[in-house]
């Protein structure tokens, strides 16, 4: 996993997660994706205020995590789990 300056809108990667260092939902989201065998690009908004602004511009949300899969904004951890339970996450991950 790497920290990047690339926004999902500029170069959609498979999974991009906007996070902070002390966010339990960020850890939960990463652990869930890891259990699925997925990797991701992590964008730490606590280290770069410009990235926080970019995240807020893309999502209209201020909370983390904010998860993008193939350029599609999934939302936060609870949103991702709800999508998984509804059967929509796996097709999105598969592309």
PDB file as gemmi writes it, atoms N, CA and C in Angstrom:
CRYST1    1.000    1.000    1.000  90.00  90.00  90.00 P 1                      
ATOM      1  N   UNK A   1       0.844  -1.169   0.000  1.00  0.00           N  
ATOM      2  CA  UNK A   1       0.000   0.000   0.000  1.00  0.00           C  
ATOM      3  C   UNK A   1       0.894   1.238   0.000  1.00  0.00           C  
ATOM      4  N   UNK A   2       0.480   2.234  -0.712  1.00  0.00           N  
ATOM      5  CA  UNK A   2       1.304   3.426  -0.798  1.00  0.00           C  
ATOM      6  C   UNK A   2       0.450   4.664  -0.627  1.00  0.00           C  
ATOM      7  N   UNK A   3       1.101   5.731  -0.218  1.00  0.00           N  
ATOM      8  CA  UNK A   3       0.439   7.027  -0.132  1.00  0.00           C  
ATOM      9  C   UNK A   3       0.694   7.728  -1.457  1.00  0.00           C  
ATOM     10  N   UNK A   4      -0.343   8.332  -2.024  1.00  0.00           N  
ATOM     11  CA  UNK A   4      -0.196   8.918  -3.349  1.00  0.00           C  
ATOM     12  C   UNK A   4      -0.826  10.298  -3.418  1.00  0.00           C  
ATOM     13  N   UNK A   5      -0.398  11.072  -4.386  1.00  0.00           N  
ATOM     14  CA  UNK A   5      -0.992  12.379  -4.637  1.00  0.00           C  
ATOM     15  C   UNK A   5      -2.037  12.300  -5.743  1.00  0.00           C  
ATOM     16  N   UNK A   6      -2.214  11.141  -6.333  1.00  0.00           N  
ATOM     17  CA  UNK A   6      -3.128  10.998  -7.454  1.00  0.00           C  
ATOM     18  C   UNK A   6      -4.554  10.844  -6.960  1.00  0.00           C  
ATOM     19  N   UNK A   7      -5.447  11.655  -7.463  1.00  0.00           N  
ATOM     20  CA  UNK A   7      -6.866  11.549  -7.110  1.00  0.00           C  
ATOM     21  C   UNK A   7      -7.517  10.526  -8.024  1.00  0.00           C  
ATOM     22  N   UNK A   8      -8.544   9.846  -7.529  1.00  0.00           N  
ATOM     23  CA  UNK A   8      -9.224   8.869  -8.370  1.00  0.00           C  
ATOM     24  C   UNK A   8      -9.729   9.465  -9.678  1.00  0.00           C  
ATOM     25  N   UNK A   9     -10.115  10.736  -9.681  1.00  0.00           N  
ATOM     26  CA  UNK A   9     -10.639  11.352 -10.895  1.00  0.00           C  
ATOM     27  C   UNK A   9      -9.550  11.574 -11.946  1.00  0.00           C  
ATOM     28  N   UNK A  10      -8.292  11.654 -11.514  1.00  0.00           N  
ATOM     29  CA  UNK A  10      -7.200  11.891 -12.457  1.00  0.00           C  
ATOM     30  C   UNK A  10      -6.710  10.593 -13.085  1.00  0.00           C  
ATOM     31  N   UNK A  11      -6.614   9.546 -12.308  1.00  0.00           N  
ATOM     32  CA  UNK A  11      -6.125   8.267 -12.787  1.00  0.00           C  
ATOM     33  C   UNK A  11      -6.777   7.169 -11.963  1.00  0.00           C  
ATOM     34  N   UNK A  12      -7.945   6.708 -12.375  1.00  0.00           N  
ATOM     35  CA  UNK A  12      -8.636   5.712 -11.560  1.00  0.00           C  
ATOM     36  C   UNK A  12      -7.790   4.463 -11.344  1.00  0.00           C  
ATOM     37  N   UNK A  13      -7.539   4.179 -10.096  1.00  0.00           N  
ATOM     38  CA  UNK A  13      -6.853   2.956  -9.721  1.00  0.00           C  
ATOM     39  C   UNK A  13      -7.920   2.014  -9.220  1.00  0.00           C  
ATOM     40  N   UNK A  14      -7.560   0.760  -8.999  1.00  0.00           N  
ATOM     41  CA  UNK A  14      -8.592  -0.182  -8.578  1.00  0.00           C  
ATOM     42  C   UNK A  14      -9.247   0.264  -7.277  1.00  0.00           C  
ATOM     43  N   UNK A  15      -8.449   0.507  -6.226  1.00  0.00           N  
ATOM     44  CA  UNK A  15      -9.014   0.936  -4.945  1.00  0.00           C  
ATOM     45  C   UNK A  15      -8.170   2.074  -4.391  1.00  0.00           C  
ATOM     46  N   UNK A  16      -8.823   3.172  -4.047  1.00  0.00           N  
ATOM     47  CA  UNK A  16      -8.175   4.310  -3.392  1.00  0.00           C  
ATOM     48  C   UNK A  16      -8.963   4.592  -2.126  1.00  0.00           C  
ATOM     49  N   UNK A  17      -8.242   4.701  -0.995  1.00  0.00           N  
ATOM     50  CA  UNK A  17      -8.890   4.979   0.284  1.00  0.00           C  
ATOM     51  C   UNK A  17      -8.274   6.233   0.885  1.00  0.00           C  
ATOM     52  N   UNK A  18      -9.102   7.231   1.145  1.00  0.00           N  
ATOM     53  CA  UNK A  18      -8.681   8.429   1.871  1.00  0.00           C  
ATOM     54  C   UNK A  18      -8.800   8.115   3.357  1.00  0.00           C  
ATOM     55  N   UNK A  19      -7.703   8.315   4.104  1.00  0.00           N  
ATOM     56  CA  UNK A  19      -7.643   7.914   5.508  1.00  0.00           C  
ATOM     57  C   UNK A  19      -6.943   8.957   6.368  1.00  0.00           C  
ATOM     58  N   UNK A  20      -6.962   8.690   7.681  1.00  0.00           N  
ATOM     59  CA  UNK A  20      -6.096   9.371   8.642  1.00  0.00           C  
ATOM     60  C   UNK A  20      -5.438   8.301   9.501  1.00  0.00           C  
ATOM     61  N   UNK A  21      -4.434   8.696  10.265  1.00  0.00           N  
ATOM     62  CA  UNK A  21      -3.680   7.737  11.074  1.00  0.00           C  
ATOM     63  C   UNK A  21      -4.498   7.152  12.217  1.00  0.00           C  
ATOM     64  N   UNK A  22      -5.416   7.923  12.776  1.00  0.00           N  
ATOM     65  CA  UNK A  22      -6.105   7.471  13.988  1.00  0.00           C  
ATOM     66  C   UNK A  22      -7.594   7.230  13.749  1.00  0.00           C  
ATOM     67  N   UNK A  23      -7.913   6.556  12.669  1.00  0.00           N  
ATOM     68  CA  UNK A  23      -9.307   6.319  12.289  1.00  0.00           C  
ATOM     69  C   UNK A  23      -9.611   4.823  12.361  1.00  0.00           C  
ATOM     70  N   UNK A  24     -10.403   4.397  13.355  1.00  0.00           N  
ATOM     71  CA  UNK A  24     -10.700   2.964  13.466  1.00  0.00           C  
ATOM     72  C   UNK A  24     -11.492   2.416  12.275  1.00  0.00           C  
ATOM     73  N   UNK A  25     -12.338   3.232  11.665  1.00  0.00           N  
ATOM     74  CA  UNK A  25     -13.083   2.762  10.490  1.00  0.00           C  
ATOM     75  C   UNK A  25     -12.168   2.596   9.277  1.00  0.00           C  
ATOM     76  N   UNK A  26     -11.110   3.389   9.215  1.00  0.00           N  
ATOM     77  CA  UNK A  26     -10.120   3.228   8.146  1.00  0.00           C  
ATOM     78  C   UNK A  26      -9.423   1.879   8.290  1.00  0.00           C  
ATOM     79  N   UNK A  27      -9.035   1.556   9.523  1.00  0.00           N  
ATOM     80  CA  UNK A  27      -8.392   0.266   9.796  1.00  0.00           C  
ATOM     81  C   UNK A  27      -9.347  -0.871   9.448  1.00  0.00           C  
ATOM     82  N   UNK A  28     -10.608  -0.743   9.854  1.00  0.00           N  
ATOM     83  CA  UNK A  28     -11.599  -1.786   9.563  1.00  0.00           C  
ATOM     84  C   UNK A  28     -11.782  -1.969   8.058  1.00  0.00           C  
ATOM     85  N   UNK A  29     -11.843  -0.867   7.318  1.00  0.00           N  
ATOM     86  CA  UNK A  29     -12.007  -0.951   5.860  1.00  0.00           C  
ATOM     87  C   UNK A  29     -10.815  -1.653   5.224  1.00  0.00           C  
ATOM     88  N   UNK A  30      -9.613  -1.283   5.652  1.00  0.00           N  
ATOM     89  CA  UNK A  30      -8.413  -1.904   5.091  1.00  0.00           C  
ATOM     90  C   UNK A  30      -8.347  -3.383   5.455  1.00  0.00           C  
ATOM     91  N   UNK A  31      -8.716  -3.734   6.690  1.00  0.00           N  
ATOM     92  CA  UNK A  31      -8.725  -5.143   7.092  1.00  0.00           C  
ATOM     93  C   UNK A  31      -9.741  -5.944   6.287  1.00  0.00           C  
ATOM     94  N   UNK A  32     -10.913  -5.363   6.037  1.00  0.00           N  
ATOM     95  CA  UNK A  32     -11.924  -6.049   5.238  1.00  0.00           C  
ATOM     96  C   UNK A  32     -11.411  -6.288   3.819  1.00  0.00           C  
ATOM     97  N   UNK A  33     -10.849  -5.254   3.204  1.00  0.00           N  
ATOM     98  CA  UNK A  33     -10.334  -5.409   1.842  1.00  0.00           C  
ATOM     99  C   UNK A  33      -9.180  -6.403   1.798  1.00  0.00           C  
ATOM    100  N   UNK A  34      -8.340  -6.386   2.825  1.00  0.00           N  
ATOM    101  CA  UNK A  34      -7.237  -7.343   2.905  1.00  0.00           C  
ATOM    102  C   UNK A  34      -7.783  -8.768   2.971  1.00  0.00           C  
ATOM    103  N   UNK A  35      -8.870  -8.970   3.733  1.00  0.00           N  
ATOM    104  CA  UNK A  35      -9.474 -10.305   3.841  1.00  0.00           C  
ATOM    105  C   UNK A  35     -10.026 -10.782   2.499  1.00  0.00           C  
ATOM    106  N   UNK A  36     -10.313  -9.844   1.606  1.00  0.00           N  
ATOM    107  CA  UNK A  36     -10.789 -10.161   0.261  1.00  0.00           C  
ATOM    108  C   UNK A  36      -9.628 -10.347  -0.717  1.00  0.00           C  
ATOM    109  N   UNK A  37      -8.393 -10.200  -0.221  1.00  0.00           N  
ATOM    110  CA  UNK A  37      -7.225 -10.341  -1.084  1.00  0.00           C  
ATOM    111  C   UNK A  37      -6.943  -9.122  -1.937  1.00  0.00           C  
ATOM    112  N   UNK A  38      -7.496  -7.982  -1.543  1.00  0.00           N  
ATOM    113  CA  UNK A  38      -7.334  -6.755  -2.320  1.00  0.00           C  
ATOM    114  C   UNK A  38      -6.191  -5.904  -1.781  1.00  0.00           C  
ATOM    115  N   UNK A  39      -5.615  -5.101  -2.651  1.00  0.00           N  
ATOM    116  CA  UNK A  39      -4.642  -4.083  -2.250  1.00  0.00           C  
ATOM    117  C   UNK A  39      -5.231  -2.735  -2.640  1.00  0.00           C  
ATOM    118  N   UNK A  40      -4.633  -1.660  -2.170  1.00  0.00           N  
ATOM    119  CA  UNK A  40      -5.205  -0.336  -2.376  1.00  0.00           C  
ATOM    120  C   UNK A  40      -4.115   0.713  -2.334  1.00  0.00           C  
ATOM    121  N   UNK A  41      -4.471   1.893  -2.777  1.00  0.00           N  
ATOM    122  CA  UNK A  41      -3.640   3.082  -2.630  1.00  0.00           C  
ATOM    123  C   UNK A  41      -4.259   3.903  -1.515  1.00  0.00           C  
ATOM    124  N   UNK A  42      -3.445   4.255  -0.533  1.00  0.00           N  
ATOM    125  CA  UNK A  42      -3.924   5.010   0.623  1.00  0.00           C  
ATOM    126  C   UNK A  42      -3.501   6.465   0.495  1.00  0.00           C  
ATOM    127  N   UNK A  43      -4.451   7.373   0.673  1.00  0.00           N  
ATOM    128  CA  UNK A  43      -4.187   8.809   0.633  1.00  0.00           C  
ATOM    129  C   UNK A  43      -4.448   9.343   2.034  1.00  0.00           C  
ATOM    130  N   UNK A  44      -3.374   9.742   2.724  1.00  0.00           N  
ATOM    131  CA  UNK A  44      -3.470  10.206   4.110  1.00  0.00           C  
ATOM    132  C   UNK A  44      -3.785  11.698   4.133  1.00  0.00           C  
ATOM    133  N   UNK A  45      -5.031  12.035   4.433  1.00  0.00           N  
ATOM    134  CA  UNK A  45      -5.434  13.439   4.430  1.00  0.00           C  
ATOM    135  C   UNK A  45      -4.956  14.192   5.658  1.00  0.00           C  
ATOM    136  N   UNK A  46      -4.521  13.470   6.700  1.00  0.00           N  
ATOM    137  CA  UNK A  46      -3.984  14.149   7.880  1.00  0.00           C  
ATOM    138  C   UNK A  46      -2.567  14.655   7.639  1.00  0.00           C  
ATOM    139  N   UNK A  47      -1.918  14.155   6.614  1.00  0.00           N  
ATOM    140  CA  UNK A  47      -0.556  14.581   6.289  1.00  0.00           C  
ATOM    141  C   UNK A  47      -0.520  15.689   5.240  1.00  0.00           C  
ATOM    142  N   UNK A  48      -1.623  15.885   4.540  1.00  0.00           N  
ATOM    143  CA  UNK A  48      -1.631  16.836   3.431  1.00  0.00           C  
ATOM    144  C   UNK A  48      -2.994  17.525   3.333  1.00  0.00           C  
ATOM    145  N   UNK A  49      -3.096  18.773   3.796  1.00  0.00           N  
ATOM    146  CA  UNK A  49      -4.374  19.494   3.740  1.00  0.00           C  
ATOM    147  C   UNK A  49      -4.951  19.596   2.326  1.00  0.00           C  
ATOM    148  N   UNK A  50      -4.099  19.637   1.318  1.00  0.00           N  
ATOM    149  CA  UNK A  50      -4.593  19.706  -0.061  1.00  0.00           C  
ATOM    150  C   UNK A  50      -5.346  18.429  -0.426  1.00  0.00           C  
ATOM    151  N   UNK A  51      -4.877  17.300   0.084  1.00  0.00           N  
ATOM    152  CA  UNK A  51      -5.573  16.035  -0.176  1.00  0.00           C  
ATOM    153  C   UNK A  51      -6.923  16.001   0.538  1.00  0.00           C  
ATOM    154  N   UNK A  52      -7.002  16.599   1.728  1.00  0.00           N  
ATOM    155  CA  UNK A  52      -8.283  16.690   2.440  1.00  0.00           C  
ATOM    156  C   UNK A  52      -9.270  17.504   1.598  1.00  0.00           C  
ATOM    157  N   UNK A  53      -8.800  18.637   1.067  1.00  0.00           N  
ATOM    158  CA  UNK A  53      -9.660  19.472   0.221  1.00  0.00           C  
ATOM    159  C   UNK A  53     -10.107  18.714  -1.028  1.00  0.00           C  
ATOM    160  N   UNK A  54      -9.181  17.973  -1.629  1.00  0.00           N  
ATOM    161  CA  UNK A  54      -9.504  17.194  -2.824  1.00  0.00           C  
ATOM    162  C   UNK A  54     -10.560  16.140  -2.504  1.00  0.00           C  
ATOM    163  N   UNK A  55     -10.399  15.442  -1.365  1.00  0.00           N  
ATOM    164  CA  UNK A  55     -11.371  14.432  -0.955  1.00  0.00           C  
ATOM    165  C   UNK A  55     -12.747  15.059  -0.759  1.00  0.00           C  
ATOM    166  N   UNK A  56     -12.783  16.201  -0.081  1.00  0.00           N  
ATOM    167  CA  UNK A  56     -14.061  16.866   0.172  1.00  0.00           C  
ATOM    168  C   UNK A  56     -14.699  17.330  -1.135  1.00  0.00           C  
ATOM    169  N   UNK A  57     -13.896  17.768  -2.076  1.00  0.00           N  
ATOM    170  CA  UNK A  57     -14.407  18.188  -3.375  1.00  0.00           C  
ATOM    171  C   UNK A  57     -14.993  17.002  -4.148  1.00  0.00           C  
ATOM    172  N   UNK A  58     -14.320  15.860  -4.082  1.00  0.00           N  
ATOM    173  CA  UNK A  58     -14.773  14.672  -4.805  1.00  0.00           C  
ATOM    174  C   UNK A  58     -16.005  14.030  -4.182  1.00  0.00           C  
ATOM    175  N   UNK A  59     -16.104  14.092  -2.842  1.00  0.00           N  
ATOM    176  CA  UNK A  59     -17.136  13.319  -2.143  1.00  0.00           C  
ATOM    177  C   UNK A  59     -18.215  14.163  -1.479  1.00  0.00           C  
ATOM    178  N   UNK A  60     -17.935  15.441  -1.245  1.00  0.00           N  
ATOM    179  CA  UNK A  60     -18.802  16.315  -0.455  1.00  0.00           C  
ATOM    180  C   UNK A  60     -18.969  15.784   0.966  1.00  0.00           C  
ATOM    181  N   UNK A  61     -17.968  15.060   1.438  1.00  0.00           N  
ATOM    182  CA  UNK A  61     -17.954  14.518   2.795  1.00  0.00           C  
ATOM    183  C   UNK A  61     -16.652  14.918   3.474  1.00  0.00           C  
ATOM    184  N   UNK A  62     -16.704  14.973   4.810  1.00  0.00           N  
ATOM    185  CA  UNK A  62     -15.504  15.330   5.571  1.00  0.00           C  
ATOM    186  C   UNK A  62     -14.963  14.155   6.372  1.00  0.00           C  
ATOM    187  N   UNK A  63     -15.708  13.071   6.456  1.00  0.00           N  
ATOM    188  CA  UNK A  63     -15.303  11.932   7.279  1.00  0.00           C  
ATOM    189  C   UNK A  63     -14.452  10.954   6.479  1.00  0.00           C  
ATOM    190  N   UNK A  64     -13.683  10.165   7.203  1.00  0.00           N  
ATOM    191  CA  UNK A  64     -12.883   9.102   6.606  1.00  0.00           C  
ATOM    192  C   UNK A  64     -13.279   7.780   7.249  1.00  0.00           C  
ATOM    193  N   UNK A  65     -13.061   6.685   6.529  1.00  0.00           N  
ATOM    194  CA  UNK A  65     -12.477   6.617   5.198  1.00  0.00           C  
ATOM    195  C   UNK A  65     -13.475   7.025   4.119  1.00  0.00           C  
ATOM    196  N   UNK A  66     -12.937   7.418   2.994  1.00  0.00           N  
ATOM    197  CA  UNK A  66     -13.721   7.572   1.771  1.00  0.00           C  
ATOM    198  C   UNK A  66     -13.074   6.634   0.758  1.00  0.00           C  
ATOM    199  N   UNK A  67     -13.875   5.745   0.214  1.00  0.00           N  
ATOM    200  CA  UNK A  67     -13.366   4.646  -0.596  1.00  0.00           C  
ATOM    201  C   UNK A  67     -13.847   4.800  -2.038  1.00  0.00           C  
ATOM    202  N   UNK A  68     -12.897   4.674  -2.962  1.00  0.00           N  
ATOM    203  CA  UNK A  68     -13.192   4.664  -4.391  1.00  0.00           C  
ATOM    204  C   UNK A  68     -12.762   3.319  -4.950  1.00  0.00           C  
ATOM    205  N   UNK A  69     -13.616   2.703  -5.744  1.00  0.00           N  
ATOM    206  CA  UNK A  69     -13.270   1.461  -6.428  1.00  0.00           C  
ATOM    207  C   UNK A  69     -13.462   1.697  -7.918  1.00  0.00           C  
ATOM    208  N   UNK A  70     -12.358   1.570  -8.647  1.00  0.00           N  
ATOM    209  CA  UNK A  70     -12.347   1.818 -10.098  1.00  0.00           C  
ATOM    210  C   UNK A  70     -12.950   3.171 -10.449  1.00  0.00           C  
ATOM    211  N   UNK A  71     -12.630   4.175  -9.624  1.00  0.00           N  
ATOM    212  CA  UNK A  71     -13.087   5.530  -9.872  1.00  0.00           C  
ATOM    213  C   UNK A  71     -14.492   5.832  -9.379  1.00  0.00           C  
ATOM    214  N   UNK A  72     -15.194   4.826  -8.859  1.00  0.00           N  
ATOM    215  CA  UNK A  72     -16.549   5.011  -8.337  1.00  0.00           C  
ATOM    216  C   UNK A  72     -16.490   5.239  -6.837  1.00  0.00           C  
ATOM    217  N   UNK A  73     -17.110   6.314  -6.366  1.00  0.00           N  
ATOM    218  CA  UNK A  73     -17.133   6.597  -4.931  1.00  0.00           C  
ATOM    219  C   UNK A  73     -18.108   5.642  -4.257  1.00  0.00           C  
ATOM    220  N   UNK A  74     -17.578   4.768  -3.410  1.00  0.00           N  
ATOM    221  CA  UNK A  74     -18.389   3.802  -2.677  1.00  0.00           C  
ATOM    222  C   UNK A  74     -18.922   4.428  -1.395  1.00  0.00           C  
ATOM    223  N   UNK A  75     -18.158   5.330  -0.793  1.00  0.00           N  
ATOM    224  CA  UNK A  75     -18.526   5.960   0.470  1.00  0.00           C  
ATOM    225  C   UNK A  75     -17.560   5.550   1.554  1.00  0.00           C  
ATOM    226  N   UNK A  76     -18.063   5.451   2.777  1.00  0.00           N  
ATOM    227  CA  UNK A  76     -17.240   5.073   3.913  1.00  0.00           C  
ATOM    228  C   UNK A  76     -17.290   3.578   4.175  1.00  0.00           C  
ATOM    229  N   UNK A  77     -16.771   3.191   5.340  1.00  0.00           N  
ATOM    230  CA  UNK A  77     -16.735   1.778   5.710  1.00  0.00           C  
ATOM    231  C   UNK A  77     -18.139   1.172   5.735  1.00  0.00           C  
ATOM    232  N   UNK A  78     -19.072   1.819   6.430  1.00  0.00           N  
ATOM    233  CA  UNK A  78     -20.436   1.284   6.524  1.00  0.00           C  
ATOM    234  C   UNK A  78     -21.079   1.154   5.146  1.00  0.00           C  
ATOM    235  N   UNK A  79     -20.823   2.115   4.277  1.00  0.00           N  
ATOM    236  CA  UNK A  79     -21.356   2.062   2.911  1.00  0.00           C  
ATOM    237  C   UNK A  79     -20.785   0.864   2.152  1.00  0.00           C  
ATOM    238  N   UNK A  80     -19.480   0.620   2.317  1.00  0.00           N  
ATOM    239  CA  UNK A  80     -18.836  -0.498   1.634  1.00  0.00           C  
ATOM    240  C   UNK A  80     -19.408  -1.827   2.126  1.00  0.00           C  
ATOM    241  N   UNK A  81     -19.608  -1.950   3.437  1.00  0.00           N  
ATOM    242  CA  UNK A  81     -20.154  -3.189   3.993  1.00  0.00           C  
ATOM    243  C   UNK A  81     -21.597  -3.391   3.528  1.00  0.00           C  
ATOM    244  N   UNK A  82     -22.378  -2.321   3.484  1.00  0.00           N  
ATOM    245  CA  UNK A  82     -23.755  -2.425   2.991  1.00  0.00           C  
ATOM    246  C   UNK A  82     -23.770  -2.868   1.528  1.00  0.00           C  
ATOM    247  N   UNK A  83     -22.856  -2.322   0.732  1.00  0.00           N  
ATOM    248  CA  UNK A  83     -22.749  -2.716  -0.674  1.00  0.00           C  
ATOM    249  C   UNK A  83     -22.378  -4.190  -0.778  1.00  0.00           C  
ATOM    250  N   UNK A  84     -21.458  -4.636   0.072  1.00  0.00           N  
ATOM    251  CA  UNK A  84     -21.051  -6.046   0.104  1.00  0.00           C  
ATOM    252  C   UNK A  84     -22.244  -6.942   0.437  1.00  0.00           C  
ATOM    253  N   UNK A  85     -22.990  -6.579   1.472  1.00  0.00           N  
ATOM    254  CA  UNK A  85     -24.146  -7.387   1.893  1.00  0.00           C  
ATOM    255  C   UNK A  85     -25.238  -7.423   0.829  1.00  0.00           C  
ATOM    256  N   UNK A  86     -25.332  -6.363   0.044  1.00  0.00           N  
ATOM    257  CA  UNK A  86     -26.330  -6.305  -1.033  1.00  0.00           C  
ATOM    258  C   UNK A  86     -25.858  -7.022  -2.300  1.00  0.00           C  
ATOM    259  N   UNK A  87     -24.613  -7.512  -2.279  1.00  0.00           N  
ATOM    260  CA  UNK A  87     -24.084  -8.230  -3.433  1.00  0.00           C  
ATOM    261  C   UNK A  87     -23.477  -7.351  -4.505  1.00  0.00           C  
ATOM    262  N   UNK A  88     -23.258  -6.078  -4.203  1.00  0.00           N  
ATOM    263  CA  UNK A  88     -22.744  -5.166  -5.215  1.00  0.00           C  
ATOM    264  C   UNK A  88     -21.251  -4.920  -5.190  1.00  0.00           C  
ATOM    265  N   UNK A  89     -20.582  -5.329  -4.119  1.00  0.00           N  
ATOM    266  CA  UNK A  89     -19.152  -5.023  -4.006  1.00  0.00           C  
ATOM    267  C   UNK A  89     -18.301  -5.905  -4.915  1.00  0.00           C  
ATOM    268  N   UNK A  90     -18.547  -7.201  -4.917  1.00  0.00           N  
ATOM    269  CA  UNK A  90     -17.718  -8.122  -5.691  1.00  0.00           C  
ATOM    270  C   UNK A  90     -17.722  -7.799  -7.181  1.00  0.00           C  
ATOM    271  N   UNK A  91     -18.892  -7.514  -7.785  1.00  0.00           N  
ATOM    272  CA  UNK A  91     -18.858  -7.137  -9.208  1.00  0.00           C  
ATOM    273  C   UNK A  91     -18.057  -5.857  -9.462  1.00  0.00           C  
ATOM    274  N   UNK A  92     -18.134  -4.912  -8.537  1.00  0.00           N  
ATOM    275  CA  UNK A  92     -17.374  -3.671  -8.687  1.00  0.00           C  
ATOM    276  C   UNK A  92     -15.877  -3.953  -8.597  1.00  0.00           C  
ATOM    277  N   UNK A  93     -15.486  -4.810  -7.664  1.00  0.00           N  
ATOM    278  CA  UNK A  93     -14.077  -5.180  -7.531  1.00  0.00           C  
ATOM    279  C   UNK A  93     -13.589  -5.946  -8.759  1.00  0.00           C  
ATOM    280  N   UNK A  94     -14.448  -6.778  -9.307  1.00  0.00           N  
ATOM    281  CA  UNK A  94     -14.071  -7.593 -10.466  1.00  0.00           C  
ATOM    282  C   UNK A  94     -13.949  -6.759 -11.740  1.00  0.00           C  
ATOM    283  N   UNK A  95     -14.616  -5.611 -11.754  1.00  0.00           N  
ATOM    284  CA  UNK A  95     -14.523  -4.715 -12.897  1.00  0.00           C  
ATOM    285  C   UNK A  95     -15.477  -5.100 -13.973  1.00  0.00           C  
TER     286      UNK A  95                                                      
END                                                                             
